[in-house]
């Protein structure tokens, strides 16, 4: 669906998305992102805990926390932590 914003600029909205949704006085824009890359394990030996991590995974998590549609695609090693 093509439409014009309040400023007269042409805006393209994804199918099924209504134009004119406003957030803080400006038009809402749907952003979809994907983090692609390898995965690592963040190991905290002093706490005895491990968490999935890596730049591409962290990117997808932070984008989701900001309200965007986000995904991760990558590989996990076949070592004792994978």
C-alpha positions as CSV (number, residue, x, y, z in Angstrom):
1,X,0.0,0.0,0.0
2,X,1.5,3.3,-1.0
3,X,0.4,6.5,0.7
4,X,1.7,9.9,1.6
5,X,2.8,10.9,5.1
6,X,1.7,14.2,6.8
7,X,4.9,15.8,5.3
8,X,3.9,14.8,1.8
9,X,6.6,12.1,1.5
10,X,5.6,8.8,-0.1
11,X,5.6,6.0,2.4
12,X,5.4,2.2,1.7
13,X,3.7,0.1,4.3
14,X,3.8,-3.7,4.4
15,X,0.6,-5.5,3.4
16,X,-1.9,-5.7,6.2
17,X,-0.4,-2.7,8.0
18,X,-2.6,0.4,8.3
19,X,-1.0,3.7,7.4
20,X,-1.2,6.5,9.9
21,X,-0.4,4.7,13.1
22,X,1.4,7.2,15.2
23,X,3.9,6.9,17.9
24,X,5.1,10.0,19.8
25,X,3.7,12.3,17.0
26,X,5.4,10.6,14.1
27,X,4.3,7.7,11.9
28,X,5.2,4.2,13.1
29,X,7.5,2.3,10.8
30,X,7.7,-1.5,11.0
31,X,11.3,-2.6,10.9
32,X,12.2,-6.3,10.4
33,X,15.7,-7.4,11.0
34,X,17.7,-10.6,11.2
35,X,21.1,-11.3,12.8
36,X,23.1,-13.8,10.8
37,X,26.3,-15.3,12.1
38,X,27.9,-17.7,14.5
39,X,26.9,-18.3,18.0
40,X,29.1,-18.3,21.1
41,X,28.7,-19.2,24.7
42,X,29.3,-16.5,27.3
43,X,30.7,-18.5,30.2
44,X,30.9,-17.1,33.7
45,X,33.0,-19.6,35.6
46,X,32.8,-17.7,38.9
47,X,29.0,-18.0,38.8
48,X,28.8,-21.4,37.2
49,X,26.6,-20.1,34.4
50,X,26.6,-19.9,30.6
51,X,24.4,-17.9,28.3
52,X,24.1,-17.9,24.5
53,X,25.8,-14.8,22.9
54,X,27.6,-13.4,20.0
55,X,27.3,-10.2,18.0
56,X,24.5,-11.4,15.6
57,X,22.4,-12.9,18.4
58,X,22.8,-9.8,20.6
59,X,21.8,-7.6,17.7
60,X,18.6,-9.6,17.3
61,X,17.8,-9.5,21.0
62,X,18.3,-5.7,21.3
63,X,16.3,-5.0,18.2
64,X,13.4,-7.1,19.7
65,X,13.7,-5.2,23.0
66,X,13.3,-2.0,21.0
67,X,10.0,-3.3,19.6
68,X,11.1,-4.4,16.1
69,X,10.5,-7.8,14.6
70,X,13.7,-9.7,14.9
71,X,15.2,-13.1,14.2
72,X,18.5,-14.9,14.5
73,X,20.0,-17.4,12.0
74,X,23.3,-19.0,12.7
75,X,25.3,-22.1,13.7
76,X,26.3,-23.6,17.0
77,X,29.6,-25.4,17.4
78,X,29.8,-29.1,18.0
79,X,32.2,-28.9,21.0
80,X,31.2,-29.7,24.5
81,X,29.4,-26.4,24.9
82,X,27.5,-26.6,21.7
